[in-house]
């Protein structure tokens, strides 16, 4: 099946939800699984905010340095994925235990995946129409569709491995959309993606833990931050290239 065909199939609204002439009620929204998936994302955000507040304001457990690393880890994970997130959290030896590192990055991953996947499913059903979100989802879907031929034959194991690989344009967000494109059920897809993401995080946390035993604090921090910087630079360059290509394409259409 071609990517263009997939785009049409998955952007068809459900006729049994409501029509444009009968606006949705809050009870109908609560019956939709996408809303509860987005709610799970909100729970992850609340947990992270509580953790940060405890470290920054908590009596007896206050640790501003650790709270700063927590913020850095969240930002690095959101911008670059698993590898930068784990690296940022591991950059300060002894502040976060391996299990805290796993919990922190797993919570961020779960929050991001549930939010994007829930909104994407609502967009596919024509129940959510936000122009800038539509453009973002179109890019994600095109990226996932480009991987469709390679991974669709492997089914659930393929999605798991795709998510586990912490490289650019792989990972849980694109993996969740790819899983939808190959026809996985909503919750089967979500569980597969989150399992692959957590497994990837566990793998890299213990890899960094082994590396940390052979480096002093300064070298570990330099190595971690350099890796984070390289990954983010790579992503920024690719985003810039994509933006320039889109600008040229729009200009050529305007000329014609």
C-alpha positions as CSV (number, residue, x, y, z in Angstrom):
1,X,0.0,0.0,0.0
2,X,1.4,3.4,-0.9
3,X,1.9,6.2,1.6
4,X,-0.7,8.4,-0.2
5,X,-3.3,5.6,0.1
6,X,-2.5,5.3,3.8
7,X,-3.1,9.0,4.2
8,X,-6.6,8.7,2.8
9,X,-7.5,5.6,4.8
10,X,-6.5,7.0,8.2
11,X,-8.0,10.4,7.7
12,X,-11.6,9.2,7.4
13,X,-13.8,10.3,10.3
14,X,-15.8,7.7,12.2
15,X,-19.5,8.0,11.2
16,X,-20.7,6.6,14.6
17,X,-19.2,9.4,16.7
18,X,-21.1,12.5,15.6
19,X,-21.7,14.7,12.6
20,X,-20.9,18.3,12.0
21,X,-24.6,19.2,12.7
22,X,-24.6,17.5,16.1
23,X,-21.8,18.9,18.2
24,X,-20.0,16.6,20.6
25,X,-21.0,16.5,24.3
26,X,-18.5,16.1,27.1
27,X,-19.9,12.6,27.8
28,X,-19.1,11.6,24.2
29,X,-15.6,12.9,24.6
30,X,-15.0,10.9,27.8
31,X,-16.1,7.7,26.0
32,X,-13.2,8.2,23.5
33,X,-10.0,6.2,24.2
34,X,-7.9,9.0,22.8
35,X,-9.0,11.3,25.6
36,X,-7.8,8.8,28.2
37,X,-4.5,8.4,26.4
38,X,-4.1,12.2,26.6
39,X,-5.1,12.1,30.2
40,X,-2.3,9.6,30.9
41,X,0.1,12.1,29.4
42,X,-1.2,14.8,31.8
43,X,-0.6,12.4,34.7
44,X,3.0,12.0,33.5
45,X,3.4,15.8,33.4
46,X,1.9,16.2,36.9
47,X,4.3,13.5,38.2
48,X,7.3,15.3,36.7
49,X,6.2,18.7,38.1
50,X,5.7,17.2,41.5
51,X,9.2,15.6,41.4
52,X,10.7,18.9,40.4
53,X,8.8,20.8,43.1
54,X,10.0,18.3,45.7
55,X,13.6,18.7,44.7
56,X,13.4,22.5,44.4
57,X,11.2,23.4,47.4
58,X,11.0,20.2,49.5
59,X,12.0,20.5,53.2
60,X,14.9,18.1,53.9
61,X,15.2,16.8,50.4
62,X,15.9,20.1,48.6
63,X,18.5,19.7,45.9
64,X,18.7,22.6,43.4
65,X,21.4,20.9,41.4
66,X,19.4,17.7,41.0
67,X,16.3,19.7,40.0
68,X,18.3,21.5,37.3
69,X,19.5,18.1,35.9
70,X,15.9,16.9,35.9
71,X,14.8,19.9,33.8
72,X,17.8,19.4,31.5
73,X,16.9,15.7,31.1
74,X,13.3,16.5,30.3
75,X,14.3,19.1,27.7
76,X,17.0,16.8,26.1
77,X,14.6,13.9,25.9
78,X,11.8,15.9,24.3
79,X,14.1,17.5,21.8
80,X,16.3,14.6,21.0
81,X,14.8,11.4,22.3
82,X,16.1,8.6,24.5
83,X,19.8,8.8,24.0
84,X,20.2,12.6,24.8
85,X,17.7,12.2,27.7
86,X,19.7,9.3,29.3
87,X,23.0,11.1,28.6
88,X,21.8,14.3,30.3
89,X,20.6,12.5,33.4
90,X,23.9,10.5,33.6
91,X,26.1,13.6,33.2
92,X,26.2,14.3,36.9
93,X,27.5,11.1,38.5
94,X,25.8,10.1,41.7
95,X,22.9,12.6,41.5
96,X,20.4,10.2,39.9
97,X,20.6,6.5,40.5
98,X,20.2,4.2,37.4
99,X,16.6,3.4,38.5
100,X,15.8,7.1,38.9
101,X,17.2,7.7,35.5
102,X,15.0,5.0,34.1
103,X,11.9,6.3,35.9
104,X,12.5,9.9,34.8
105,X,13.1,9.1,31.1
106,X,10.3,6.5,31.0
107,X,7.9,9.1,32.4
108,X,8.9,11.7,29.8
109,X,8.7,9.2,27.0
110,X,5.2,8.0,28.1
111,X,4.0,11.6,28.4
112,X,5.2,12.6,25.0
113,X,4.0,9.5,23.2
114,X,0.6,9.5,24.8
115,X,0.1,13.2,24.0
116,X,1.2,13.1,20.4
117,X,-0.5,9.7,19.7
118,X,-3.8,10.8,21.2
119,X,-3.8,14.1,19.3
120,X,-2.8,12.3,16.1
121,X,-5.7,9.8,16.4
122,X,-8.2,12.6,17.0
123,X,-6.8,14.5,14.0
124,X,-7.1,11.3,11.8
125,X,-10.8,11.1,12.8
126,X,-11.3,14.8,11.9
127,X,-12.2,15.5,15.5
128,X,-9.3,17.9,16.1
129,X,-8.3,20.5,13.6
130,X,-5.4,22.8,14.5
131,X,-3.5,24.0,11.5
132,X,0.0,23.9,12.9
133,X,-0.7,20.5,14.5
134,X,-1.9,19.2,11.1
135,X,1.4,20.2,9.5
136,X,3.4,18.5,12.2
137,X,1.3,15.3,12.0
138,X,1.6,15.4,8.2
139,X,5.4,15.4,8.5
140,X,5.4,12.6,11.1
141,X,3.0,10.5,9.0
142,X,5.1,11.0,5.9
143,X,8.2,9.9,7.9
144,X,6.4,6.9,9.2
145,X,5.0,6.1,5.8
146,X,8.5,6.1,4.4
147,X,9.4,3.4,6.9
148,X,6.2,1.4,6.2
149,X,7.6,-1.0,3.6
150,X,10.6,-1.9,5.7
151,X,8.8,-2.6,9.0
152,X,5.3,-3.6,8.1
153,X,6.1,-7.2,7.4
154,X,7.5,-7.6,11.0
155,X,4.3,-6.5,12.7
156,X,4.6,-6.0,16.5
157,X,8.2,-7.2,16.7
158,X,9.1,-4.7,14.0
159,X,7.5,-1.8,15.8
160,X,9.2,-2.8,19.1
161,X,12.7,-2.9,17.4
162,X,11.9,0.4,15.5
163,X,11.2,2.1,18.8
164,X,14.1,0.5,20.6
165,X,16.6,2.0,18.1
166,X,17.5,5.5,19.5
167,X,18.3,7.1,16.2
168,X,17.0,10.1,14.3
169,X,13.5,9.5,12.8
170,X,13.1,6.3,14.8
171,X,11.8,6.1,18.3
172,X,8.4,6.0,20.1
173,X,6.7,9.0,18.5
174,X,7.2,8.0,14.8
175,X,6.9,4.4,15.9
176,X,3.4,4.9,17.3
177,X,2.3,6.5,14.0
178,X,3.9,3.7,12.0
179,X,2.1,1.2,14.2
180,X,-1.2,2.8,13.3
181,X,-0.3,2.8,9.6
182,X,0.3,-0.9,9.6
183,X,-3.0,-1.5,11.2
184,X,-2.2,-2.3,14.9
185,X,-5.0,-1.7,17.4
186,X,-4.8,1.5,19.4
187,X,-3.9,-0.1,22.7
188,X,-1.8,-2.9,21.2
189,X,0.2,-0.2,19.4
190,X,0.6,2.0,22.5
191,X,1.7,-0.9,24.7
192,X,4.2,-2.1,22.1
193,X,5.6,1.4,21.6
194,X,5.9,2.1,25.4
195,X,7.5,-1.4,26.0
196,X,10.1,-0.7,23.3
197,X,10.8,2.8,24.6
198,X,11.2,1.6,28.2
199,X,13.4,-1.3,27.1
200,X,15.6,1.1,25.1
201,X,15.9,3.4,28.1
202,X,16.9,0.5,30.4
203,X,19.5,-0.6,27.9
204,X,21.1,2.8,27.6
205,X,21.0,3.7,31.3
206,X,23.0,0.6,32.2
207,X,25.3,1.2,29.3
208,X,26.0,4.7,30.6
209,X,26.4,3.2,34.1
210,X,29.1,0.9,32.8
211,X,30.8,3.8,31.0
212,X,30.6,6.0,34.2
213,X,32.7,3.5,36.1
214,X,35.7,4.2,33.8
215,X,35.4,8.0,33.7
216,X,35.8,10.7,36.3
217,X,33.1,13.3,36.8
218,X,34.6,15.9,34.5
219,X,35.1,13.4,31.6
220,X,31.7,11.9,32.1
221,X,30.0,15.2,32.0
222,X,32.0,16.4,29.0
223,X,31.2,13.1,27.1
224,X,27.5,13.2,28.0
225,X,27.0,16.8,27.0
226,X,29.0,16.4,23.8
227,X,26.8,13.5,22.8
228,X,23.6,15.5,23.6
229,X,24.9,18.4,21.6
230,X,25.8,16.3,18.6
231,X,22.4,14.6,18.5
232,X,20.6,17.9,18.9
233,X,22.8,19.5,16.2
234,X,22.0,16.6,13.9
235,X,18.3,17.0,14.4
236,X,18.5,20.8,14.0
237,X,20.4,20.4,10.7
238,X,17.8,17.9,9.4
239,X,15.0,20.2,10.4
240,X,16.6,23.1,8.6
241,X,17.1,21.0,5.5
242,X,13.4,19.9,5.6
243,X,12.3,23.5,6.1
244,X,14.4,24.7,3.1
245,X,13.1,21.9,0.9
246,X,9.5,22.8,1.8
247,X,10.2,26.5,1.1
248,X,11.6,25.7,-2.3
249,X,8.7,23.4,-3.1
250,X,6.2,26.1,-2.1
251,X,8.1,28.7,-4.2
252,X,8.1,26.4,-7.3
253,X,4.3,25.8,-6.9
254,X,3.8,29.6,-6.6
255,X,5.8,30.2,-9.8
256,X,3.7,27.7,-11.7
